Amino acid sequence: AEPGTTVTVTGSGFYADDYPSEVHFDNAEVNTTPISSTELRFTVPEDADCQQDHTVQVVNPNRPSNGRLTDQEFSNIVDFNVLCPLEIHELSHSYAKPGATVNIMGQGFSFGLSPIGSPVSIGRSVVLLNSVEVPTTFVSNTELTFVVPQNATCGPNSVQVRNPSILGAPFAISNTSNSLDLDVFCIERLSPSQ
């Protein structure tokens, strides 16, 4: 999930009364909406780092019982991944000729693997040059490379990255990044050609 996304926590032993259960994100309490004894909701913090692993835990606070307070109760800890919004930060070249390799630096790029045991498959990121897919090499979740095609349009070209739909999810997500310009340095034609 990306920062700002509402996440539902499903389990058991939660409290939705005057002393509600709390979700802790990386050991810090976050605003929690108790729904029932089996469901809580929280929002991924806006400042959650998408380049780092995170944890989620439910804490049942001290509760009055027989004239005294009970001890806090802590659930198991669950790993949680924060997805980086898909974004291009920069290109290694502002202009390039056909056949040149261009590096794209950004975030949210996908290698295209399925988590083990998961029915969900995330497609591999692809580079779009003027809205046309070009062969793309995944380097990391912050870097891709592509070769400027021999038939690329001379002059300004729009470069974008697209993460294809998540397969197996109950809904389809296709995410396309912002656009940066790459000027292709080439001869378009000669007149006369002989």
KADA-V837539 format. One record per run of one state. SS is the DSSP state (H for helix, E for strand, - for the rest). FROM is the first residue (numbers start at 1). TO is the last residue. If there is no record, write none. Layout:
BEGIN
ss-><SS & SS>
from-><FROM & FROM>
to-><TO & TO>
END
This chain:
BEGIN
ss-><- & E & - & E & - & E & - & E & - & E & - & E & - & E & - & E & - & E & - & E & - & E & - & E & - & E & - & E & - & E & - & E & - & E & - & E & - & E & - & E & - & E & - & E & ->
from-><1 & 6 & 11 & 22 & 26 & 28 & 31 & 32 & 37 & 39 & 44 & 53 & 61 & 64 & 66 & 68 & 70 & 73 & 75 & 78 & 82 & 87 & 92 & 95 & 97 & 101 & 108 & 121 & 123 & 125 & 130 & 132 & 135 & 136 & 141 & 143 & 148 & 155 & 164 & 166 & 168 & 175 & 177 & 180 & 185>
to-><5 & 10 & 21 & 25 & 27 & 30 & 31 & 36 & 38 & 43 & 52 & 60 & 63 & 65 & 67 & 69 & 72 & 74 & 77 & 81 & 86 & 91 & 94 & 96 & 100 & 107 & 120 & 122 & 124 & 129 & 131 & 134 & 135 & 140 & 142 & 147 & 154 & 163 & 165 & 167 & 174 & 176 & 179 & 184 & 194>
END
